Amino acid sequence: MEKKITTLGTLSTHSFTVALDEVRLRNGATGKRIKIDHPEAGAVVPFLSEKKILMVRQFRYALGRETLEIPAGKVDPGERPEDCIRRELREETGYEAGRIEYLYTYAPAIGYSNERIHLYCGYNLEQVERTIDEREITSVEPIGAEALEVLVREGRIQDGKTLLALFMSGFLRRPL
């Protein structure tokens, strides 16, 4: 087990905190570790039908390009993950889900972050708004399973939460 000796520096934002810690390693030597203290997040596969889902296109600064993903966002303080995905679905797509189903919770970056992402499926969608959060979302795109399989196979969908949720939901069934 590694034990923190001291924090050498921190960076805090409105969303997360990064710490550079000096630690005592299992063998007694010292080392440095980065830890990102990150809020939980929620993501949802919104089913329009058995063979079609909604995805969102948005610019990701760290990658320097637009990505195609399932709707997702940070869980606000005091908010339940189920409420988060309902809120994010409405903000990012203009749709509400009549029924949601829990899929899985995973840690996407266990080597340096405590973030956990809760994955869900949303069914019985109803469009309740015509506007979306244009600060984040470029477009909302209905996409079928066959077209999505091509995008995944070509490496054009690389977002981990999206890939995991699509396979766990059964929307993508065949090995690629």
Contacts in CASP RR format, 6 or more apart in sequence:
PFRMAT RR
TARGET T0000
AUTHOR 0000-0000-0000
METHOD contacts of the structure
MODEL  1
MEKKITTLGTLSTHSFTVALDEVRLRNGATGKRIKIDHPEAGAVVPFLSE
KKILMVRQFRYALGRETLEIPAGKVDPGERPEDCIRRELREETGYEAGRI
EYLYTYAPAIGYSNERIHLYCGYNLEQVERTIDEREITSVEPIGAEALEV
LVREGRIQDGKTLLALFMSGFLRRPL
1 26 0 8 1.000
2 23 0 8 1.000
2 24 0 8 1.000
2 25 0 8 1.000
2 26 0 8 1.000
2 33 0 8 1.000
3 23 0 8 1.000
3 24 0 8 1.000
4 21 0 8 1.000
4 22 0 8 1.000
4 23 0 8 1.000
5 21 0 8 1.000
5 22 0 8 1.000
5 23 0 8 1.000
5 24 0 8 1.000
5 30 0 8 1.000
6 21 0 8 1.000
6 22 0 8 1.000
7 19 0 8 1.000
7 20 0 8 1.000
7 21 0 8 1.000
7 22 0 8 1.000
8 20 0 8 1.000
8 21 0 8 1.000
8 22 0 8 1.000
8 32 0 8 1.000
9 19 0 8 1.000
9 20 0 8 1.000
10 17 0 8 1.000
10 18 0 8 1.000
10 19 0 8 1.000
10 20 0 8 1.000
11 17 0 8 1.000
11 18 0 8 1.000
12 18 0 8 1.000
15 38 0 8 1.000
15 39 0 8 1.000
15 74 0 8 1.000
16 36 0 8 1.000
16 37 0 8 1.000
16 38 0 8 1.000
16 39 0 8 1.000
17 36 0 8 1.000
17 37 0 8 1.000
18 34 0 8 1.000
18 35 0 8 1.000
18 36 0 8 1.000
18 37 0 8 1.000
19 34 0 8 1.000
19 35 0 8 1.000
19 37 0 8 1.000
20 32 0 8 1.000
20 33 0 8 1.000
20 34 0 8 1.000
21 32 0 8 1.000
21 33 0 8 1.000
21 34 0 8 1.000
21 35 0 8 1.000
22 30 0 8 1.000
22 31 0 8 1.000
22 32 0 8 1.000
23 30 0 8 1.000
23 31 0 8 1.000
23 32 0 8 1.000
23 33 0 8 1.000
24 30 0 8 1.000
24 31 0 8 1.000
25 31 0 8 1.000
33 112 0 8 1.000
34 112 0 8 1.000
35 112 0 8 1.000
35 113 0 8 1.000
35 114 0 8 1.000
36 109 0 8 1.000
36 112 0 8 1.000
36 113 0 8 1.000
36 114 0 8 1.000
36 115 0 8 1.000
37 114 0 8 1.000
38 113 0 8 1.000
38 114 0 8 1.000
38 115 0 8 1.000
39 74 0 8 1.000
39 75 0 8 1.000
39 76 0 8 1.000
39 77 0 8 1.000
39 115 0 8 1.000
40 74 0 8 1.000
40 75 0 8 1.000
40 81 0 8 1.000
40 115 0 8 1.000
40 116 0 8 1.000
40 117 0 8 1.000
40 118 0 8 1.000
41 72 0 8 1.000
41 73 0 8 1.000
41 74 0 8 1.000
41 75 0 8 1.000
41 84 0 8 1.000
41 115 0 8 1.000
41 116 0 8 1.000
41 117 0 8 1.000
41 118 0 8 1.000
41 161 0 8 1.000
42 72 0 8 1.000
42 73 0 8 1.000
42 74 0 8 1.000
42 75 0 8 1.000
42 81 0 8 1.000
42 84 0 8 1.000
42 85 0 8 1.000
42 88 0 8 1.000
42 117 0 8 1.000
42 118 0 8 1.000
42 119 0 8 1.000
42 120 0 8 1.000
43 70 0 8 1.000
43 71 0 8 1.000
43 72 0 8 1.000
43 73 0 8 1.000
43 85 0 8 1.000
43 88 0 8 1.000
43 117 0 8 1.000
43 118 0 8 1.000
43 119 0 8 1.000
43 120 0 8 1.000
43 161 0 8 1.000
43 162 0 8 1.000
43 165 0 8 1.000
44 70 0 8 1.000
44 71 0 8 1.000
44 72 0 8 1.000
44 85 0 8 1.000
44 88 0 8 1.000
44 89 0 8 1.000
44 97 0 8 1.000
44 100 0 8 1.000
44 119 0 8 1.000
44 120 0 8 1.000
44 121 0 8 1.000
44 122 0 8 1.000
44 165 0 8 1.000
45 53 0 8 1.000
45 70 0 8 1.000
45 103 0 8 1.000
45 119 0 8 1.000
45 120 0 8 1.000
45 121 0 8 1.000
45 122 0 8 1.000
45 165 0 8 1.000
45 166 0 8 1.000
45 169 0 8 1.000
45 171 0 8 1.000
46 53 0 8 1.000
46 54 0 8 1.000
46 70 0 8 1.000
46 71 0 8 1.000
46 89 0 8 1.000
46 93 0 8 1.000
46 95 0 8 1.000
46 97 0 8 1.000
46 121 0 8 1.000
46 122 0 8 1.000
46 125 0 8 1.000
47 53 0 8 1.000
47 121 0 8 1.000
47 122 0 8 1.000
47 123 0 8 1.000
47 125 0 8 1.000
47 171 0 8 1.000
48 54 0 8 1.000
48 125 0 8 1.000
48 142 0 8 1.000
51 144 0 8 1.000
51 145 0 8 1.000
52 142 0 8 1.000
52 143 0 8 1.000
52 144 0 8 1.000
52 145 0 8 1.000
53 70 0 8 1.000
53 142 0 8 1.000
53 143 0 8 1.000
53 144 0 8 1.000
53 148 0 8 1.000
53 171 0 8 1.000
54 71 0 8 1.000
54 93 0 8 1.000
54 95 0 8 1.000
54 125 0 8 1.000
54 140 0 8 1.000
54 141 0 8 1.000
54 142 0 8 1.000
54 143 0 8 1.000
55 68 0 8 1.000
55 69 0 8 1.000
55 70 0 8 1.000
55 140 0 8 1.000
55 141 0 8 1.000
55 142 0 8 1.000
55 143 0 8 1.000
55 148 0 8 1.000
55 162 0 8 1.000
56 68 0 8 1.000
56 69 0 8 1.000
56 70 0 8 1.000
56 71 0 8 1.000
56 92 0 8 1.000
56 93 0 8 1.000
56 137 0 8 1.000
56 138 0 8 1.000
56 139 0 8 1.000
56 140 0 8 1.000
56 141 0 8 1.000
57 66 0 8 1.000
57 67 0 8 1.000
57 68 0 8 1.000
57 69 0 8 1.000
57 137 0 8 1.000
57 138 0 8 1.000
57 139 0 8 1.000
57 140 0 8 1.000
57 141 0 8 1.000
58 66 0 8 1.000
58 67 0 8 1.000
58 69 0 8 1.000
58 136 0 8 1.000
58 137 0 8 1.000
58 138 0 8 1.000
59 65 0 8 1.000
59 66 0 8 1.000
59 67 0 8 1.000
59 138 0 8 1.000
60 66 0 8 1.000
60 67 0 8 1.000
66 138 0 8 1.000
67 157 0 8 1.000
67 158 0 8 1.000
67 159 0 8 1.000
68 141 0 8 1.000
68 143 0 8 1.000
68 151 0 8 1.000
68 156 0 8 1.000
68 157 0 8 1.000
68 162 0 8 1.000
69 157 0 8 1.000
69 159 0 8 1.000
69 161 0 8 1.000
69 162 0 8 1.000
70 161 0 8 1.000
70 162 0 8 1.000
70 165 0 8 1.000
70 166 0 8 1.000
71 85 0 8 1.000
71 88 0 8 1.000
71 89 0 8 1.000
71 92 0 8 1.000
71 93 0 8 1.000
72 85 0 8 1.000
72 88 0 8 1.000
72 117 0 8 1.000
72 161 0 8 1.000
73 84 0 8 1.000
73 88 0 8 1.000
74 84 0 8 1.000
75 81 0 8 1.000
75 84 0 8 1.000
75 118 0 8 1.000
76 84 0 8 1.000
79 87 0 8 1.000
81 105 0 8 1.000
81 118 0 8 1.000
81 120 0 8 1.000
82 100 0 8 1.000
82 102 0 8 1.000
82 120 0 8 1.000
84 118 0 8 1.000
85 100 0 8 1.000
85 118 0 8 1.000
85 120 0 8 1.000
86 96 0 8 1.000
86 97 0 8 1.000
86 100 0 8 1.000
89 95 0 8 1.000
89 96 0 8 1.000
89 97 0 8 1.000
89 122 0 8 1.000
90 96 0 8 1.000
90 128 0 8 1.000
90 129 0 8 1.000
91 132 0 8 1.000
91 133 0 8 1.000
92 132 0 8 1.000
92 133 0 8 1.000
92 136 0 8 1.000
92 137 0 8 1.000
92 140 0 8 1.000
93 132 0 8 1.000
93 137 0 8 1.000
93 140 0 8 1.000
94 127 0 8 1.000
94 128 0 8 1.000
94 129 0 8 1.000
94 130 0 8 1.000
94 131 0 8 1.000
94 132 0 8 1.000
94 140 0 8 1.000
95 125 0 8 1.000
95 126 0 8 1.000
95 127 0 8 1.000
95 128 0 8 1.000
96 125 0 8 1.000
96 126 0 8 1.000
96 128 0 8 1.000
97 122 0 8 1.000
97 123 0 8 1.000
97 124 0 8 1.000
97 125 0 8 1.000
98 122 0 8 1.000
98 123 0 8 1.000
98 124 0 8 1.000
98 125 0 8 1.000
98 126 0 8 1.000
99 122 0 8 1.000
99 123 0 8 1.000
99 124 0 8 1.000
100 120 0 8 1.000
100 121 0 8 1.000
100 122 0 8 1.000
100 123 0 8 1.000
101 120 0 8 1.000
101 121 0 8 1.000
101 122 0 8 1.000
101 123 0 8 1.000
102 118 0 8 1.000
102 119 0 8 1.000
102 120 0 8 1.000
103 119 0 8 1.000
103 120 0 8 1.000
103 121 0 8 1.000
103 165 0 8 1.000
103 168 0 8 1.000
103 169 0 8 1.000
104 118 0 8 1.000
104 119 0 8 1.000
104 164 0 8 1.000
104 165 0 8 1.000
104 168 0 8 1.000
105 116 0 8 1.000
105 117 0 8 1.000
105 118 0 8 1.000
105 119 0 8 1.000
106 116 0 8 1.000
106 117 0 8 1.000
106 119 0 8 1.000
106 164 0 8 1.000
107 113 0 8 1.000
107 114 0 8 1.000
107 115 0 8 1.000
107 116 0 8 1.000
107 117 0 8 1.000
108 115 0 8 1.000
108 117 0 8 1.000
108 160 0 8 1.000
108 161 0 8 1.000
109 115 0 8 1.000
117 161 0 8 1.000
119 161 0 8 1.000
119 164 0 8 1.000
119 165 0 8 1.000
119 168 0 8 1.000
121 165 0 8 1.000
121 169 0 8 1.000
132 140 0 8 1.000
143 151 0 8 1.000
145 171 0 8 1.000
145 172 0 8 1.000
145 173 0 8 1.000
148 157 0 8 1.000
148 166 0 8 1.000
148 171 0 8 1.000
148 172 0 8 1.000
149 172 0 8 1.000
149 174 0 8 1.000
149 176 0 8 1.000
151 157 0 8 1.000
152 163 0 8 1.000
152 166 0 8 1.000
152 172 0 8 1.000
152 176 0 8 1.000
153 176 0 8 1.000
157 163 0 8 1.000
166 172 0 8 1.000
END
